Amino acid sequence: MELTVITVINALVLSSMYILVALGFAFLFNIMGILNFAHGAIYMVGGYICYQFAVEWGFNQWASLLLSVILVSAFGLFLEKYCFRPFFGNLNRTIVVCIAIIIILETTVNITVGTQVRSLPTFVPGILRAGIISLSAEKLVTLIIGGALLAVMIWFVTSTKLGQQMQAVSQALEGAALQGISIHRVSAVACALACGLATVAGCLMGAILSLSPFMGGRMLLKALELVILGGIGSMGGIFFAGLLIGTLDASLPLFISGAANEAIVLGIIVIVLLFRPQGFFGREAG
């Protein structure tokens, strides 16, 4: 019973973090047509900035998280204006820019911090016990934060004027521009949100797992899996795919090794796409 509850909590924690990162990736792809391969590196940098504030400079853990989100979101505004906007509509050049951003960010972390694996202090230490069941307070709080942020993002996209403008731009760029919507403003907000969400995930996962300069590669892979499996342009598809991939990643290691786990997950994705090339709820990417 305890193992089942722990596995469910782990699945929900992983799912919520995967979805947070994948939503940001999807925002940029749907609105700006950008495959931001640097998104994983931004996730990594967010965790390291929080580590710098909390461990090296002795800031409060929660204040460190907030400051990290603000700084990286501001960096997202910089990226949109000076790295993505000049190459808007040019996929090849944008990919080259993203690769350059990855190299710069990973090299900067390597030079300043080193390659040694580090870990953020827990945001909420302790174990919660209910009868024979024991749960990590850290994972429970991470789940609550992740779920709350996802609920806020759903509300923002579906109920606010700016969120509806983002939907309009993602569906018909030229039509939205003709309606007076500022494409660059919407793109800047999307990029800042994407970076902020990735930072929250990087900080929370840095406390649960660990920090390394190359941790962004795996999270980028998960974001791609969710966006492709859920369906291009489908927010609901990302949620469904996130729950599926998170559950598989939490439960399969109980029975098989980590390397085989990744192979099985990718195999399942390939099989699904053979029958539904458009993913669960989206349109065909091609």
PyMOL commands that set and color helices and strands:
alter all, ss='L'
color gray80, all
select helices_A, chain A and resi 2-32+39-56+61-87+91-112+137-159+161-171+173-178+183-208+216-230+235-254+258-275
alter helices_A, ss='H'
color red, helices_A
select strands_A, chain A and resi 127-130+133-136
alter strands_A, ss='S'
color yellow, strands_A
deselect
rebuild
show_as cartoon
